[in-house]
Amino acid sequence: MGQAGPDNDAAAHPRHLNDVTAGWLTDCLRAAGIDADVDSFTAQLIGDGVGLMATLHRLRLHYRTGSGPDCLVVKFPGELEANLAIAEQFGLFRREVEFYRVAASRTTMDIPAVYAAEIDPDDSFVLLMEDLGDLRPGDQVAGIDPVSAGQAIDELVKLHAPFWDNVDATEFDFAPRVNGPGQADGMHAVATACWDAMNASFGDAVPAAMNEVRERFLDAVPAMHEWLGSAPITLIHSDFRLDNLMLGEADSDRPLVTLDWQGVLRSKGIEDVAFLLSQSMSPDQRSAHEHQLVERWRQGLEAAGIHDYTREGAWHDYRKCVLYLWMYAVIISGALDPTNPRSQAVMRAIITRSASAVSELDCLSLLAEFE
């Protein structure tokens, strides 16, 4: 991973695309050991309709002297006020910047090389990252195939194992504890406020059974958070879905790269597994492969020296997380402001798949464990 940017005063860091200069890009590359002078660059918006919190542009660099990457990607806060309010409430931008600065070098998980990771007191941030244009973006609407899902599970082992039951130090305070102050209350309040909006926009995709348990589910949120925060916990991505993954060829050196660390948390690792399988796989594919994939994750941890789980225990925790993650379907569909048809398709896919998993795995019966 590239070094996280030059050691400049925060005021010198660009806050918008128009603030990016050839000089700043040169400083970032030199801090990463690249001896080159950027003469100019052109910018192109990428990921339109995919990112919900931020804007990304591909910068094509032209050099005066030396040589470096042909392209880089720069990331700034998005422009939709509703989305920015969610980001501010949960500190999402600061989490991502600090993940790259503090934790990224401690995992062998394949993540983008970062040349700048800076954030101001008002949460205006900039990330300058390698361009992964030679990989294809994951398509949440299409869904993840079993081969890519297996590779994603292997990547999660690389994230979870190094931090397993070892995230108490203050250096990890950038990643809130899932049961920390305000976490359960905040998620409960947002989910409560969003449920009607979800039904208004996507009510035809919400099974009656989910609306029937609305109050029981929402009342159980604090207990769910307490359980998720009980030992052992680790560092998790918490938004581990297909739109946040870049895919290469299955037999390549980089079959899968994980992006977008705005939701990084300290919680149970199985939460990431449940998020991927219940909301990024089609119901048929999930039903056919989820037992094998959950066990693949458990065995990966075991090979890394972690023996907390039996097969039965991991599966039970997986079902409990599938139930909990219905809340994310509620929030993403009710709170975030979609601006184009693809965003709406993403939200519909998440709701449909999540509800299907809750039903097929009889997760509503687990509500009693949180009451």
N, C-alpha and C positions, 0 to 999 in steps of 0.2 A: 504494500500500500504506500502511496506517495505521502510525503510529509504534509502535515495539515497547515500549509500556508506560511508566508513570511511573518516575522514578528513585528508587525506594524501597529501603530495606534489604531484603535477601532474606528475612529472617525475617517481613516483613510480607506477603509474597506468599502467597496461599492454597495449601495443599498438597492439599486435598480440596474437593469440592463444598460441604461443610458450612462451609468457611472463607470462601466467597465472600460479600462484603457489598455492600450498595448503595454504601457509601462507596468501596470499592476500584473498583467499576465506574465510579463518577463520576470518580475520579482517572485511570483509563485513558482514558476518553473525552476528558477535558480535555487530557491529554497529546497527544491526536491533534487538538486544535483544536476540539473539539465542546463548546460552552458549554451544558451541561445538568447537572441534578442527578437522579440515579436515586433514586427513592423506594423501590421494591421490585421484585422479580422473581419469576418462577416458572420452574422447571427441569423439563425433560423429557429422558429418555434417548433418544439417537438412535444409529443405526448398529449396533444390537444384532446380533451375528453377522457383522458386516463387519470392524470393527477387531479386530486380534489382539493389539495391544500396549497400547492406550489406551482410555479411556472418554471419550465425548463427550456433552455435554448442551446442549440448546438453551435459552437463557435468554430469556424474554420480559420486556422491560423496561417499567417504568411510571415516568414522570418526575414529579418535584415541580415543577421549572421547566425551561424550555427544551425542546428536542427533539433526538432522536438516533435511532440505529437501533432499530427495533421489537424486533429479536432479535439476539443474538450467540451464538456457540458457544464453550464452554469445554472444554478438553481437559486431562485429567490422566492419569497412568499407569494402566494397567489393574490388575486384581486377581488374575489368574492367575499363580501363582508360576513355573510353567514358562516362560511368556512373559516375565515380568519378568527371569528369569535370562538369557535370550537378549539382552534389551535392555541389561542391565548389562554383559554380556560384550563386546558390540560398541559400547557407547556410543551407542545409537540415540537416546535422548531428547535428549542434549546436541547431537548432530548437527542435529536438527530445529530446536531453539531457536536455535542459532548460525547456521544457514542463514538464518533470518528476520532475525536481527540484523545479519549481515555481508553476505550475498550477494544477498538477494532484490531489493533495489533496483537491482541491476546488470543485470537481465534484464527483457525486455519480456514474458516468459512470463506468462500469466494465472494468478495464484495468489491465495489469499485475502488480503484486507487484515487485518493483525494489529495488535491494540491492546495486547497484552501478550505478551512472550516471556521468561520467567524460569525459571531453573533453579538449584537449590541444590547444594552440594557432594555431597550424597548422591543426586543425580540425580532428586530430586523436582522436577517441573516443572509449569508451567501455561502454556497458550497460550489467549489470548482472541482470537477471530477473527470476521470477518464471517460472518453466516449466509447460506448459499447455497441456502436452502430453495426458491427459485424455480427452481433447476436440479434435474435428476433425477440421482440417484447412478448411476454405472456399475454394471452387474451382471456380475460375473465369470463367473457360471454361464451366463448367456445369451450372453455373448461380444460383442465389439465389431464393429460393422458397418464396411464399407469407407469410408464417408463420414467417420464419426467417427475411424477409424484415420488417415485422411489429415490431419484436423485435429490429431490428437495428434502426428503426425510433424512438422507445421509448428511446434507448440509446442516440440518437442524441439530444433528448429533454434534457436529463440529462447533456449533454455537453453544449448546446447552452444557456439554461435558466440561469445558474449561472453567465454567463459573458455578458448577453444581454445588449448592449448599455453601457457597463461598462469596457472597455478595453483601456482606454486612459492613464493609469498610466505607468510610465517608466518601471515598472517591467515586462510589457508585450512586451517590445521592441524585445525580442527574436522571436516573431511572427510578421513578417512584415505586414504592412497594404497592402491590395491588391492593393490600389491605391497610395502606398508610392513610394519614389524615386527609380527609376530603375525597379520597378515591371512590369509595362506595357511594357516598352521598352524591358526588358529582355525577357518576354514571347513572344512579337511580333517578336523579332529577332530570337529566337529559333524556333518558329512555321514557320516563313518564310524559314529558312534554312532547316527545316525538311520535308516540304510538298513534295518536289520532291523525297526524300528518302522514304517517305510513299508510294507514287505511284509506285516507283520502286519495292518495296517489296510486297505491298498489293494492287496494283492498281485494281485488279479484285473485291476488296471489297469496293472500294470507288465509290459511285454513281456519275454519270456525273454532277448532280446538284451541288454537293459540289465543284467540280473542277471549275464549271462555275462561282461560287461566290467567288473564292479564293481571289482575290484582294479586293473585298468589305469586305469580312470577316476579312482579315488581317488588313485592314485600320480601321476597327471598334474596334480593340482590345483595344486601349487606352480609348475609350469612355466606353467600357464594364467594364474596371477596375475602372473607375471613378464611374460608377453606383454601382458596387459591394462594393465600399468603402464608399458609402453614408449611412448615419444613417437610421435605426439602424444596427450596426454590432456587431459581437460577436466573440468568439474564435471558429474556425472551424478546422476540421481534414484536409480537402481538398484533401485527397486521400482515401475517404471512399468507398472502393470497397471490393468485397468478398474475395480476396486474403489477405486482411489485417484484416480479422475477423476470430475468432475461435468459433466454434459452439458446444454447448452441446445439451442435450435433451431439447425439448421444455418446459417441466414441471420441469426442474432442477433448482437448485439455480443459476447456471451460464449458461443460454442459449446462451449467446453471449458475447465475450470479444473482445475489439478493440486493435489492435496492430499498430505499425509503424507510429509514430508521426513526421516523417521528414518533412511533408508538412504543419504543423500547421500554420494557418494564422489568421489575423483579417479581416473578410469579412462577407457577408450575410450568415446566417445559412442555407437558402434554397439551397445554393450551394452544401452542403454535401448531401442533400436529392436528388437533381438532379443527382449528380454523381452516387450515389448508384443505383437509379432506371433506369437511361438511359444507364449505362454501365455494370451493374452487373445482370440485369434481362433479360430474353429472351424477344423479342419483344411481343410475345403473352401474356406472364405473365404481362409485364409492362402495355400493353394496357388495360388488364382486371382489374388491381388493382391500377394503379398510382393515380387516383383521390382520392380513399379512403385513400391511404398511405400519400399523401400530406396533406389531411385534418386531418389525425391522428396526424401528426407532429404539425399542426397549433393548434389543440385542446389541445395537450400536453403542448404547450407553454402557451395557455390561462389558463389552469389549474394551471400553475406555476406563474400566475399573469401578463403575458405578453399579451397585447391586441393590438399589432401593425397591425395585419393582419385581413382583411376580407377574406372570402373564395375565392372571386374573385381575390383579390390582391395577395394572396399566389400562386394561380394557374398561374397568369400572370408572376410572378417572377420566378416560376418554369420553365416555358417555356423559359424565357430569359436565365436562367442558363443552360438549356439543350443546347441551341445554343452556349453559351460561351464555354461549356465543350467539344465541338468538337475540340477545340485547344489542349486539353489534349490527345485526340486520335491521333492527328497529331504528337505531341511531343513524346509520348511514343513509337510510331511505327517508327518514323524517327530518333530519337536521341539516344535512348538506344540500346545497342548492345546485341541482343539476342544470347545466346550460346547453346540453345537446342530446340528441337521441341516444348516443352511445352510453352516456352517463346513466340514463334511465334504464337502458338494457342491462348495464352492470348491476344496478340496484335490484332490478327484477330477478336477475339470475341468483343473486345472493339470498334474497328472501325465499325464493322457491326452493333452492337447494337446502338452506338451513332448516326450513319447515319440514321438508321431506326427511332429513336426517333425524330431527327430533321425533318425528312420528315413527319411522321405521325402527329406531333404536329404543323405542319406548322410554324416551328421556323424561317425559312429563311425570312418570311414576317416581322419578328421583327428586321431585320437588319436596317430597316429605322429608328428605334428608336435610333440608335447609329450613325447615319450619320448627 
